[in-house]
């Protein structure tokens, strides 16, 4: 069974919080950033899901070549999903188009 250490869990939580603080501060500085509570929730789920996925991959896959390929695929998927939610590059339903 793949286990995630407390240190990894706290690192993911801290990184997620750090990423979410950036738009929160930007909302107070500029009118161009306008996130709702749902935006923060979705971003938090995406970023923490990415972090947990990377921790599971790091702990569960010992072959460095396979690990690198899977990490690249996970990052690519995360970036595509983030871009779709942010600007709707594909025009799908999840982008609010």
C-alpha positions, 0 to 999 in steps of 0.5 A: 500500500502506498503511504503519504507521510505527514511531511508530504501532506503538510507540504501539499497543504502549505503549497495549496494555501500559498497558491490560493493566497495569491489571487486572494491578495490580488483581489484586494489590490486590483478589480481585474481579479474577481474570484468567487468562493467556488473559484477558490474551492475548485482551485484548491481541489485542483492544486491539492489533487496535483500535490497528492498525485505527485506524492503518490507517484513519488512514493509508489513508482520506483522506476525513475523513467516511468515516474518521470513520464507519469509526472509529465502526463499528470502535469500536462493534464493539470495545465490543460485543465487549469487553462480550460477552466481559466480561459476556455481554450477548448470551449467545453461545458466546464469552462462556463462557455 
